[in-house]
Amino acid sequence: MTSESDRQKELDHRERLLREREVELRLREMETNIQATDAAFHQTVKHQPEDSQKPWIKKVILAGKLFALGVVTLVAVKIA
């Protein structure tokens, strides 16, 4: 009976070693595949909104708002 259990243990041990070797081989293959394929590098470009090409439009709008606020303030003071 001990011989059968010893044999079974030996077979289990050999199977485990074989599985470990297979896993190591697969990992090595995967590493070589990863290293062999060169990753494509793309030049990144900062996103430029369309209105950034005309910054003076924003300044004109801000000036218009301030002018309107000033007119409303003057009218409010005259009425009060």
N, CA, C and O atoms as a GROMACS GRO file, in nm:
protein
  320
    1MET      N    1   0.082  -0.119   0.000
    1MET     CA    2   0.000   0.000   0.000
    1MET      C    3   0.087   0.126   0.000
    1MET      O    4   0.056   0.224  -0.067
    2THR      N    5   0.195   0.121   0.074
    2THR     CA    6   0.282   0.238   0.074
    2THR      C    7   0.346   0.259  -0.062
    2THR      O    8   0.370   0.374  -0.102
    3SER      N    9   0.372   0.156  -0.132
    3SER     CA   10   0.434   0.172  -0.262
    3SER      C   11   0.339   0.242  -0.358
    3SER      O   12   0.381   0.325  -0.439
    4GLU      N   13   0.210   0.210  -0.350
    4GLU     CA   14   0.113   0.277  -0.437
    4GLU      C   15   0.098   0.425  -0.399
    4GLU      O   16   0.089   0.510  -0.487
    5SER      N   17   0.097   0.455  -0.272
    5SER     CA   18   0.085   0.594  -0.230
    5SER      C   19   0.213   0.671  -0.265
    5SER      O   20   0.208   0.787  -0.305
    6ASP      N   21   0.328   0.602  -0.249
    6ASP     CA   22   0.454   0.667  -0.288
    6ASP      C   23   0.456   0.693  -0.438
    6ASP      O   24   0.500   0.798  -0.483
    7ARG      N   25   0.408   0.598  -0.514
    7ARG     CA   26   0.405   0.614  -0.660
    7ARG      C   27   0.311   0.728  -0.698
    7ARG      O   28   0.341   0.809  -0.786
    8GLN      N   29   0.197   0.733  -0.631
    8GLN     CA   30   0.100   0.840  -0.659
    8GLN      C   31   0.160   0.977  -0.625
    8GLN      O   32   0.143   1.073  -0.700
    9LYS      N   33   0.229   0.985  -0.514
    9LYS     CA   34   0.295   1.109  -0.475
    9LYS      C   35   0.400   1.149  -0.577
    9LYS      O   36   0.413   1.266  -0.613
   10GLU      N   37   0.476   1.049  -0.623
   10GLU     CA   38   0.579   1.077  -0.724
   10GLU      C   39   0.515   1.127  -0.854
   10GLU      O   40   0.566   1.220  -0.916
   11LEU      N   41   0.405   1.066  -0.895
   11LEU     CA   42   0.336   1.110  -1.015
   11LEU      C   43   0.280   1.252  -0.999
   11LEU      O   44   0.290   1.334  -1.090
   12ASP      N   45   0.223   1.279  -0.883
   12ASP     CA   46   0.172   1.414  -0.857
   12ASP      C   47   0.284   1.516  -0.861
   12ASP      O   48   0.268   1.625  -0.915
   13HIS      N   49   0.397   1.480  -0.804
   13HIS     CA   50   0.513   1.570  -0.803
   13HIS      C   51   0.561   1.597  -0.945
   13HIS      O   52   0.590   1.712  -0.980
   14ARG      N   53   0.570   1.493  -1.026
   14ARG     CA   54   0.614   1.509  -1.164
   14ARG      C   55   0.515   1.594  -1.245
   14ARG      O   56   0.555   1.678  -1.325
   15GLU      N   57   0.386   1.570  -1.222
   15GLU     CA   58   0.284   1.650  -1.291
   15GLU      C   59   0.296   1.798  -1.254
   15GLU      O   60   0.286   1.885  -1.341
   16ARG      N   61   0.316   1.825  -1.128
   16ARG     CA   62   0.330   1.962  -1.082
   16ARG      C   63   0.452   2.028  -1.146
   16ARG      O   64   0.445   2.142  -1.191
   17LEU      N   65   0.563   1.956  -1.149
   17LEU     CA   66   0.684   2.009  -1.212
   17LEU      C   67   0.661   2.036  -1.361
   17LEU      O   68   0.704   2.138  -1.415
   18LEU      N   69   0.593   1.943  -1.426
   18LEU     CA   70   0.564   1.961  -1.568
   18LEU      C   71   0.476   2.083  -1.592
   18LEU      O   72   0.500   2.159  -1.685
   19ARG      N   73   0.374   2.102  -1.509
   19ARG     CA   74   0.287   2.219  -1.521
   19ARG      C   75   0.366   2.348  -1.498
   19ARG      O   76   0.346   2.446  -1.570
   20GLU      N   77   0.454   2.348  -1.398
   20GLU     CA   78   0.534   2.467  -1.371
   20GLU      C   79   0.624   2.500  -1.489
   20GLU      O   80   0.639   2.617  -1.526
   21ARG      N   81   0.684   2.399  -1.550
   21ARG     CA   82   0.769   2.421  -1.667
   21ARG      C   83   0.688   2.476  -1.783
   21ARG      O   84   0.733   2.566  -1.854
   22GLU      N   85   0.567   2.422  -1.803
   22GLU     CA   86   0.481   2.471  -1.910
   22GLU      C   87   0.443   2.617  -1.889
   22GLU      O   88   0.443   2.697  -1.983
   23VAL      N   89   0.412   2.651  -1.765
   23VAL     CA   90   0.377   2.789  -1.734
   23VAL      C   91   0.496   2.880  -1.758
   23VAL      O   92   0.480   2.988  -1.815
   24GLU      N   93   0.614   2.839  -1.714
   24GLU     CA   94   0.734   2.919  -1.737
   24GLU      C   95   0.760   2.938  -1.886
   24GLU      O   96   0.797   3.047  -1.930
   25LEU      N   97   0.741   2.831  -1.963
   25LEU     CA   98   0.761   2.840  -2.107
   25LEU      C   99   0.662   2.936  -2.171
   25LEU      O  100   0.699   3.017  -2.257
   26ARG      N  101   0.536   2.928  -2.130
   26ARG     CA  102   0.434   3.020  -2.183
   26ARG      C  103   0.467   3.164  -2.147
   26ARG      O  104   0.453   3.254  -2.231
   27LEU      N  105   0.512   3.188  -2.025
   27LEU     CA  106   0.548   3.323  -1.984
   27LEU      C  107   0.665   3.376  -2.065
   27LEU      O  108   0.664   3.492  -2.106
   28ARG      N  109   0.765   3.292  -2.089
   28ARG     CA  110   0.878   3.334  -2.172
   28ARG      C  111   0.833   3.369  -2.313
   28ARG      O  112   0.877   3.468  -2.371
   29GLU      N  113   0.743   3.285  -2.369
   29GLU     CA  114   0.692   3.313  -2.504
   29GLU      C  115   0.616   3.445  -2.507
   29GLU      O  116   0.632   3.524  -2.600
   30MET      N  117   0.535   3.469  -2.405
   30MET     CA  118   0.459   3.594  -2.398
   30MET      C  119   0.554   3.714  -2.387
   30MET      O  120   0.532   3.816  -2.452
   31GLU      N  121   0.658   3.701  -2.306
   31GLU     CA  122   0.754   3.810  -2.291
   31GLU      C  123   0.824   3.840  -2.423
   31GLU      O  124   0.843   3.956  -2.458
   32THR      N  125   0.863   3.735  -2.496
   32THR     CA  126   0.930   3.759  -2.624
   32THR      C  127   0.834   3.822  -2.724
   32THR      O  128   0.876   3.905  -2.805
   33ASN      N  129   0.707   3.784  -2.720
   33ASN     CA  130   0.608   3.846  -2.810
   33ASN      C  131   0.589   3.993  -2.776
   33ASN      O  132   0.579   4.077  -2.866
   34ILE      N  133   0.585   4.023  -2.649
   34ILE     CA  134   0.566   4.163  -2.606
   34ILE      C  135   0.688   4.246  -2.646
   34ILE      O  136   0.673   4.358  -2.694
   35GLN      N  137   0.806   4.192  -2.626
   35GLN     CA  138   0.927   4.266  -2.658
   35GLN      C  139   0.947   4.277  -2.809
   35GLN      O  140   1.004   4.375  -2.856
   36ALA      N  141   0.901   4.177  -2.884
   36ALA     CA  142   0.920   4.178  -3.029
   36ALA      C  143   0.832   4.283  -3.097
   36ALA      O  144   0.875   4.347  -3.192
   37THR      N  145   0.711   4.301  -3.047
   37THR     CA  146   0.622   4.399  -3.109
   37THR      C  147   0.654   4.536  -3.052
   37THR      O  148   0.643   4.558  -2.932
   38ASP      N  149   0.692   4.625  -3.138
   38ASP     CA  150   0.722   4.762  -3.094
   38ASP      C  151   0.591   4.837  -3.078
   38ASP      O  152   0.506   4.836  -3.167
   39ALA      N  153   0.577   4.900  -2.965
   39ALA     CA  154   0.456   4.978  -2.941
   39ALA      C  155   0.459   5.102  -3.028
   39ALA      O  156   0.560   5.171  -3.038
   40ALA      N  157   0.348   5.129  -3.091
   40ALA     CA  158   0.339   5.246  -3.177
   40ALA      C  159   0.321   5.370  -3.091
   40ALA      O  160   0.229   5.377  -3.009
   41PHE      N  161   0.409   5.468  -3.109
   41PHE     CA  162   0.400   5.591  -3.034
   41PHE      C  163   0.339   5.698  -3.122
   41PHE      O  164   0.382   5.718  -3.236
   42HIS      N  165   0.240   5.765  -3.069
   42HIS     CA  166   0.173   5.870  -3.144
   42HIS      C  167   0.204   6.004  -3.080
   42HIS      O  168   0.204   6.018  -2.958
   43GLN      N  169   0.231   6.101  -3.164
   43GLN     CA  170   0.255   6.236  -3.113
   43GLN      C  171   0.123   6.295  -3.067
   43GLN      O  172   0.026   6.299  -3.143
   44THR      N  173   0.119   6.340  -2.945
   44THR     CA  174  -0.004   6.398  -2.893
   44THR      C  175  -0.006   6.547  -2.922
   44THR      O  176   0.098   6.613  -2.928
   45VAL      N  177  -0.126   6.598  -2.941
   45VAL     CA  178  -0.144   6.740  -2.971
   45VAL      C  179  -0.246   6.794  -2.874
   45VAL      O  180  -0.351   6.733  -2.852
   46LYS      N  181  -0.217   6.909  -2.816
   46LYS     CA  182  -0.309   6.971  -2.722
   46LYS      C  183  -0.434   7.016  -2.797
   46LYS      O  184  -0.426   7.074  -2.905
   47HIS      N  185  -0.549   6.987  -2.736
   47HIS     CA  186  -0.675   7.024  -2.799
   47HIS      C  187  -0.688   7.176  -2.803
   47HIS      O  188  -0.673   7.244  -2.702
   48GLN      N  189  -0.716   7.229  -2.921
   48GLN     CA  190  -0.734   7.373  -2.939
   48GLN      C  191  -0.878   7.399  -2.981
   48GLN      O  192  -0.916   7.366  -3.093
   49PRO      N  193  -0.959   7.458  -2.893
   49PRO     CA  194  -1.095   7.491  -2.934
   49PRO      C  195  -1.092   7.593  -3.048
   49PRO      O  196  -0.996   7.667  -3.065
   50GLU      N  197  -1.199   7.595  -3.126
   50GLU     CA  198  -1.204   7.682  -3.242
   50GLU      C  199  -1.192   7.829  -3.205
   50GLU      O  200  -1.126   7.906  -3.275
   51ASP      N  201  -1.257   7.869  -3.095
   51ASP     CA  202  -1.257   8.011  -3.060
   51ASP      C  203  -1.124   8.056  -3.000
   51ASP      O  204  -1.105   8.176  -2.976
   52SER      N  205  -1.031   7.964  -2.975
   52SER     CA  206  -0.902   8.006  -2.921
   52SER      C  207  -0.818   8.077  -3.028
   52SER      O  208  -0.722   8.146  -2.995
   53GLN      N  209  -0.853   8.060  -3.154
   53GLN     CA  210  -0.781   8.128  -3.260
   53GLN      C  211  -0.816   8.276  -3.265
   53GLN      O  212  -0.742   8.356  -3.321
   54LYS      N  213  -0.931   8.314  -3.206
   54LYS     CA  214  -0.974   8.453  -3.206
   54LYS      C  215  -0.997   8.499  -3.061
   54LYS      O  216  -1.111   8.513  -3.018
   55PRO      N  217  -0.890   8.522  -2.987
   55PRO     CA  218  -0.907   8.559  -2.846
   55PRO      C  219  -0.966   8.700  -2.831
   55PRO      O  220  -1.020   8.732  -2.725
   56TRP      N  221  -0.956   8.783  -2.933
   56TRP     CA  222  -1.007   8.919  -2.922
   56TRP      C  223  -1.159   8.919  -2.913
   56TRP      O  224  -1.217   9.014  -2.859
   57ILE      N  225  -1.226   8.814  -2.963
   57ILE     CA  226  -1.373   8.807  -2.954
   57ILE      C  227  -1.415   8.800  -2.808
   57ILE      O  228  -1.510   8.866  -2.767
   58LYS      N  229  -1.344   8.720  -2.728
   58LYS     CA  230  -1.376   8.709  -2.586
   58LYS      C  231  -1.359   8.844  -2.517
   58LYS      O  232  -1.439   8.882  -2.431
   59LYS      N  233  -1.254   8.915  -2.554
   59LYS     CA  234  -1.230   9.045  -2.491
   59LYS      C  235  -1.340   9.144  -2.530
   59LYS      O  236  -1.383   9.223  -2.446
   60VAL      N  237  -1.385   9.140  -2.654
   60VAL     CA  238  -1.493   9.231  -2.698
   60VAL      C  239  -1.621   9.198  -2.623
   60VAL      O  240  -1.693   9.289  -2.580
   61ILE      N  241  -1.651   9.070  -2.608
   61ILE     CA  242  -1.773   9.031  -2.534
   61ILE      C  243  -1.764   9.077  -2.390
   61ILE      O  244  -1.862   9.128  -2.336
   62LEU      N  245  -1.649   9.060  -2.326
   62LEU     CA  246  -1.632   9.104  -2.187
   62LEU      C  247  -1.646   9.255  -2.177
   62LEU      O  248  -1.710   9.306  -2.084
   63ALA      N  249  -1.588   9.328  -2.271
   63ALA     CA  250  -1.599   9.474  -2.269
   63ALA      C  251  -1.745   9.516  -2.287
   63ALA      O  252  -1.792   9.610  -2.221
   64GLY      N  253  -1.818   9.447  -2.375
   64GLY     CA  254  -1.960   9.477  -2.395
   64GLY      C  255  -2.041   9.454  -2.268
   64GLY      O  256  -2.129   9.534  -2.234
   65LYS      N  257  -2.012   9.346  -2.198
   65LYS     CA  258  -2.082   9.317  -2.073
   65LYS      C  259  -2.054   9.424  -1.968
   65LYS      O  260  -2.144   9.469  -1.898
   66LEU      N  261  -1.927   9.463  -1.957
   66LEU     CA  262  -1.892   9.566  -1.859
   66LEU      C  263  -1.957   9.700  -1.894
   66LEU      O  264  -2.004   9.772  -1.805
   67PHE      N  265  -1.960   9.733  -2.023
   67PHE     CA  266  -2.025   9.857  -2.067
   67PHE      C  267  -2.174   9.854  -2.034
   67PHE      O  268  -2.229   9.953  -1.985
   68ALA      N  269  -2.240   9.741  -2.063
   68ALA     CA  270  -2.382   9.728  -2.032
   68ALA      C  271  -2.406   9.738  -1.882
   68ALA      O  272  -2.502   9.801  -1.840
   69LEU      N  273  -2.318   9.679  -1.802
   69LEU     CA  274  -2.332   9.688  -1.656
   69LEU      C  275  -2.317   9.832  -1.611
   69LEU      O  276  -2.389   9.877  -1.522
   70GLY      N  277  -2.223   9.906  -1.672
   70GLY     CA  278  -2.205  10.046  -1.636
   70GLY      C  279  -2.327  10.128  -1.673
   70GLY      O  280  -2.369  10.214  -1.595
   71VAL      N  281  -2.386  10.104  -1.790
   71VAL     CA  282  -2.506  10.177  -1.832
   71VAL      C  283  -2.621  10.146  -1.737
   71VAL      O  284  -2.693  10.237  -1.696
   72VAL      N  285  -2.638  10.021  -1.704
   72VAL     CA  286  -2.747   9.984  -1.611
   72VAL      C  287  -2.725  10.050  -1.476
   72VAL      O  288  -2.821  10.095  -1.413
   73THR      N  289  -2.602  10.055  -1.430
   73THR     CA  290  -2.573  10.120  -1.301
   73THR      C  291  -2.604  10.268  -1.306
   73THR      O  292  -2.664  10.321  -1.213
   74LEU      N  293  -2.564  10.336  -1.415
   74LEU     CA  294  -2.593  10.479  -1.428
   74LEU      C  295  -2.743  10.505  -1.432
   74LEU      O  296  -2.791  10.599  -1.369
   75VAL      N  297  -2.817  10.423  -1.506
   75VAL     CA  298  -2.962  10.440  -1.512
   75VAL      C  299  -3.025  10.418  -1.376
   75VAL      O  300  -3.115  10.491  -1.336
   76ALA      N  301  -2.976  10.317  -1.302
   76ALA     CA  302  -3.029  10.288  -1.169
   76ALA      C  303  -3.002  10.404  -1.074
   76ALA      O  304  -3.087  10.436  -0.992
   77VAL      N  305  -2.886  10.468  -1.083
   77VAL     CA  306  -2.852  10.580  -0.997
   77VAL      C  307  -2.938  10.701  -1.032
   77VAL      O  308  -2.984  10.771  -0.942
   78LYS      N  309  -2.961  10.727  -1.161
   78LYS     CA  310  -3.044  10.840  -1.203
   78LYS      C  311  -3.187  10.822  -1.156
   78LYS      O  312  -3.251  10.918  -1.113
   79ILE      N  313  -3.239  10.700  -1.164
   79ILE     CA  314  -3.376  10.674  -1.122
   79ILE      C  315  -3.388  10.688  -0.970
   79ILE      O  316  -3.487  10.742  -0.921
   80ALA      N  317  -3.290  10.641  -0.899
   80ALA     CA  318  -3.296  10.645  -0.754
   80ALA      C  319  -3.272  10.786  -0.712
   80ALA      O  320  -3.273  10.816  -0.593
   0.00000   0.00000   0.00000
